[in-house]
Amino acid sequence: LEEKDILFSIAGTLGRTAIVNKSILPANTNQALAIIRGYDFDTNFLITSLAGNVVKEYIRRNPTVGAQPNLSLEQVGNLLVNTPNAEEQQKIGSFFKQLDDTIALHQRKLEKLQELKKGYLQKMFC
């Protein structure tokens, strides 16, 4: 894998995405993931687009059904992503990245509070 590759799941749970960052390299993947590389889009915009309804609908209409659903690399290559100009892509991508980061932060806070509650309940009933 290379930094800024986008991984796109094509077997099992279809359409999940991740960006490869430098901290995990060197790394490899298997045939359950497509590697999207050399794209001419803002990275965060492309991740947002791949998580959108147009792609979800495409996946719903095009899986190869077997023991588990999957997409071929050809099907992934045929995905069409509508794009605004580069400046708008950057603004949209940054907005949704910031929103995802905020959600993740609040999720961690929620998990900590749930653990705290669990600890208090154990102390109350000991």
Order of alpha helices (4+ residues) and beta strands (2+ residues): beta-beta-beta-alpha-alpha-alpha-alpha
